[in-house]
Structures are given as structure tokens and as C-alpha cells.
């Protein structure tokens, strides 16, 4: 039986940048772990071994090199569910994006901002993904933008990494802002989506961004979990 001692997750203020290349590639990023019942305000007080919300904020300025890949690295201890525990298509979170669009992104005249509400859902793995070690796929649906798949690898003992490749979007480009919240539990089945470590200690999330021209920006988000 899990110990029900209270835990406090203290998010050390701000993300710590770990390096960047290229003055025209400076994406901003925020990642927050919040209690299951947090509303608009993210609250960081909860029990150890608890399901938490995972909140994301990303942005880029006009004229920046576009994003090609995002890699999130969770230190050992955090836990994600396996594919078999969640039904294909089950809703896992909400998202919103505001992004520049139109011929201007291709160097021509004429553009309009896109303002889209979307969501995350589970997508069953393909046989190839299973063979490649993918644990679960989170699909970001932002219609009419083509869906983006976030593939999760690893385990609690060695740590997890979440990888997403952003295909070339001919008619969308920076500036953009993106806000998303992964639910603490899947909407229908109530499966915990991200659980905190069982033991107190120092943990971290790293975010690695790669641009279409090879530029790299990295951030580190340290957390301290105590009983």
C-alpha cells in the first residue's frame, strides 16, 4: 500500500537555459506540473505517487527559424501509462494555438492569423512503432493543421523521453503561441497520465528544440519533491 504522506513539489522559479545556437532561433518554453484539481492557477502541492496535470506553453517570434523537432527528457521516477491501458482516440487534454498562416509564409503576399482550439488523444501504436520501442503515442489534433504525434519511449527506472517531429508546414510559420494541458487522468477511463516519483528527491525535465536549419535550444526544469 502506497504511503499517503503529503508531498510538495517545489518548482524552482523559471526554466534554466542550457544552451542555444543561432540568434534567429530562440523559442520560449514553459512546462508545469500541477495538482489534479488545479483550475486556471497551477498549484504544486500534492501527494507523492500522485497523478498530475502537465501544462505546456511554447512561443516563437516572427522571422525565426521554424521548429523541426521537440524532445522532452524526464529523469527516472516519473511514470507514463502503456498503450494498452487507454482506448484509441480517448481524449487526454486540451490545446490552443495562435499561428501566422497564408502565402506570406512562402515568401508571397497575403496572410491571416489562425486561432485554433484542439485536443490531445491516444493513438494506437503501429507494429513498426512497437518494434521501435514506443510506449504510447499522444496525438495533437489541431484541425485544419495536420495532426502531430508525440511518441513516448522509456520507463520509470531509466527515464522517459517524448519525441515529436513537426513536418514542414508550407502555409504556417512564426509568430505563434501554443498552450496545452494534459489531464491528470484520461477523460473516459480515468487512467493516470503522468505520476510523480514514489520517493522524495531532486528530479528534472529537459526540453531540446531543433530548428529546420539545425539550430538547437535547450532548457532544464528542476523539481524538488519532498514529503
C-alpha positions as CSV (number, residue, x, y, z in Angstrom):
1,X,0.0,0.0,0.0
2,X,1.4,3.4,-1.0
3,X,2.3,5.7,1.8
4,X,-0.1,8.6,1.9
5,X,2.3,11.1,3.3
6,X,1.9,14.5,1.8
7,X,4.4,15.7,-0.8
8,X,5.2,19.2,-2.0
9,X,6.5,19.7,-5.5
10,X,8.6,22.9,-5.5
11,X,9.2,24.2,-9.0
12,X,12.4,26.2,-8.9
13,X,11.5,29.5,-10.4
14,X,11.9,29.7,-14.1
15,X,13.5,27.4,-16.6
16,X,17.3,27.3,-16.7
17,X,18.5,27.6,-20.3
18,X,21.2,25.1,-21.1
19,X,22.5,26.5,-24.3
20,X,21.3,27.7,-27.7
21,X,22.7,28.2,-31.3
22,X,21.7,30.9,-33.7
23,X,20.3,34.3,-32.8
24,X,17.3,33.7,-35.0
25,X,16.2,30.6,-33.1
26,X,15.0,31.5,-29.6
27,X,11.8,29.6,-28.8
28,X,10.3,30.3,-25.4
29,X,9.1,27.3,-23.4
30,X,7.3,26.7,-20.0
31,X,6.5,23.3,-18.6
32,X,4.5,23.0,-15.3
33,X,3.4,20.0,-13.2
34,X,0.1,20.9,-11.4
35,X,-2.2,19.2,-9.0
36,X,-5.0,17.2,-10.4
37,X,-7.7,19.7,-9.3
38,X,-5.8,22.9,-10.3
39,X,-8.0,25.3,-12.2
40,X,-6.6,28.3,-14.0
41,X,-3.9,28.7,-11.4
42,X,-1.3,25.9,-11.3
43,X,-0.9,24.5,-7.8
44,X,2.1,22.5,-6.9
45,X,1.1,20.8,-3.6
46,X,0.1,17.2,-3.8
47,X,0.8,13.6,-2.5
48,X,3.8,11.6,-3.7
49,X,2.9,9.0,-6.3
50,X,0.0,11.1,-7.5
51,X,-1.4,11.9,-10.9
52,X,-0.6,15.4,-12.1
53,X,-1.6,17.8,-14.9
54,X,1.2,18.6,-17.3
55,X,1.0,22.1,-18.8
56,X,2.9,23.5,-21.7
57,X,3.5,27.0,-23.1
58,X,5.5,27.5,-26.3
59,X,6.1,30.5,-28.5
60,X,8.2,31.9,-31.3
61,X,8.6,35.4,-32.7
62,X,8.2,36.4,-36.4
63,X,11.0,35.5,-38.7
64,X,12.6,32.8,-36.5
65,X,13.9,29.6,-37.9
66,X,10.9,27.1,-37.6
67,X,10.7,24.2,-35.2
68,X,11.6,20.8,-36.7
69,X,11.8,18.6,-33.5
70,X,11.0,18.8,-29.8
71,X,12.4,16.2,-27.3
72,X,11.4,16.1,-23.7
73,X,13.5,14.1,-21.3
74,X,12.1,13.0,-17.9
75,X,14.5,11.8,-15.2
76,X,13.9,8.4,-13.7
77,X,10.9,8.2,-11.3
78,X,8.2,9.7,-13.4
79,X,5.7,7.3,-14.9
80,X,3.5,7.2,-18.0
81,X,0.9,4.6,-18.8
82,X,1.3,2.0,-21.5
83,X,-0.6,2.0,-24.8
84,X,-2.8,-1.0,-23.8
85,X,-4.4,0.9,-20.9
86,X,-6.0,3.6,-23.0
87,X,-8.5,3.2,-25.8
88,X,-7.6,4.5,-29.2
89,X,-9.0,8.1,-29.6
90,X,-9.6,8.7,-25.9
91,X,-9.2,12.4,-25.0
92,X,-6.2,13.2,-22.9
93,X,-6.0,17.0,-22.8
94,X,-6.8,20.4,-24.4
95,X,-4.7,22.7,-26.5
96,X,-4.9,26.1,-28.2
97,X,-2.6,27.6,-30.9
98,X,-2.4,31.1,-32.5
99,X,-0.1,31.0,-35.6
100,X,0.7,33.0,-38.7
101,X,-0.6,31.5,-41.9
102,X,-1.0,32.1,-45.6
103,X,1.1,32.7,-48.7
104,X,3.4,35.1,-46.7
105,X,4.9,32.0,-45.1
106,X,6.1,31.0,-48.6
107,X,7.5,34.5,-49.3
108,X,4.4,35.8,-51.1
109,X,1.9,38.5,-50.1
110,X,-1.2,37.9,-48.0
111,X,-1.6,36.3,-44.6
112,X,-4.1,35.7,-41.8
113,X,-3.7,34.5,-38.2
114,X,-5.1,31.1,-37.4
115,X,-6.6,30.7,-33.9
116,X,-7.4,27.1,-33.2
117,X,-8.7,25.1,-30.3
118,X,-7.5,21.5,-30.3
119,X,-7.0,18.5,-28.1
120,X,-4.8,15.5,-27.3
121,X,-5.9,12.0,-27.8
122,X,-4.4,8.5,-27.6
123,X,-3.4,6.9,-30.9
124,X,-2.7,3.1,-31.0
125,X,0.9,2.3,-31.9
126,X,1.8,0.8,-35.3
127,X,3.7,-2.5,-35.5
128,X,6.7,-0.5,-36.5
129,X,6.5,1.8,-33.5
130,X,6.1,-1.2,-31.2
131,X,9.2,-2.7,-32.6
132,X,11.0,0.7,-32.3
133,X,10.2,0.8,-28.5
134,X,7.4,3.4,-28.5
135,X,5.5,3.1,-25.2
136,X,2.5,5.3,-26.0
137,X,1.5,7.9,-28.7
138,X,-0.1,11.2,-27.8
139,X,-1.7,12.7,-30.9
140,X,-2.2,16.5,-31.0
141,X,-5.3,17.4,-33.1
142,X,-5.4,21.0,-34.4
143,X,-7.7,20.8,-37.4
144,X,-7.2,22.1,-40.1
145,X,-3.4,21.8,-39.3
146,X,-2.4,18.1,-39.8
147,X,-2.1,16.1,-36.5
148,X,1.2,16.0,-34.7
149,X,2.2,12.8,-32.9
150,X,4.2,12.8,-29.6
151,X,5.9,9.4,-29.2
152,X,6.9,8.3,-25.7
153,X,9.8,6.0,-25.0
154,X,11.5,4.5,-21.9
155,X,10.3,3.5,-18.4
156,X,10.3,4.8,-14.8
157,X,13.6,3.1,-14.0
158,X,15.7,4.6,-16.8
159,X,13.6,7.7,-17.5
160,X,11.3,8.7,-20.4
161,X,11.6,10.8,-23.5
162,X,8.8,12.2,-25.5
163,X,9.7,12.9,-29.2
164,X,7.8,14.8,-31.8
165,X,8.8,15.7,-35.3
166,X,7.0,18.7,-36.9
167,X,6.5,18.2,-40.6
168,X,7.1,21.1,-43.0
169,X,4.0,23.4,-42.9
170,X,4.0,25.4,-46.1
171,X,1.3,27.7,-45.0
172,X,2.1,28.2,-41.3
173,X,5.0,30.0,-39.7
174,X,6.1,32.0,-36.7
175,X,5.0,34.0,-34.8
176,X,3.0,31.5,-32.8
177,X,1.9,30.8,-29.3
178,X,0.8,27.4,-28.0
179,X,-0.9,26.5,-24.7
180,X,-1.8,23.0,-23.7
181,X,-2.9,20.9,-20.6
182,X,-2.6,17.2,-20.3
183,X,-5.3,15.9,-17.9
184,X,-4.2,14.1,-14.7
185,X,-6.4,11.2,-15.9
186,X,-7.7,10.2,-19.3
187,X,-11.2,11.6,-19.8
188,X,-13.2,8.3,-20.2
189,X,-11.3,5.5,-18.5
190,X,-9.7,7.6,-15.7
191,X,-6.2,6.3,-16.3
192,X,-3.4,8.4,-14.7
193,X,-1.4,10.1,-17.4
194,X,1.7,11.2,-15.5
195,X,2.5,10.1,-12.0
196,X,5.1,11.7,-9.7
197,X,8.0,9.6,-8.3
198,X,7.5,7.4,-5.3
199,X,10.4,8.8,-3.3
200,X,11.5,12.4,-2.5
201,X,14.4,13.9,-4.2
202,X,15.5,16.1,-7.0
203,X,14.2,15.5,-10.5
204,X,14.3,17.3,-13.8
205,X,12.7,17.7,-17.2
206,X,14.9,18.7,-20.1
207,X,13.5,20.3,-23.3
208,X,15.5,20.2,-26.5
209,X,14.3,22.1,-29.5
210,X,15.8,21.7,-33.0
211,X,15.2,24.1,-35.9
212,X,14.7,23.4,-39.6
213,X,18.2,24.7,-40.2
214,X,19.8,22.7,-37.4
215,X,19.9,25.3,-34.7
216,X,19.4,23.9,-31.1
217,X,17.9,25.5,-28.0
218,X,17.8,23.6,-24.7
219,X,16.1,24.2,-21.3
220,X,16.2,22.4,-18.0
221,X,13.4,22.5,-15.5
222,X,14.4,21.2,-12.0
223,X,11.9,20.0,-9.4
224,X,12.3,19.0,-5.8
225,X,9.8,16.6,-4.3
226,X,9.6,16.3,-0.5
227,X,7.2,14.5,1.9
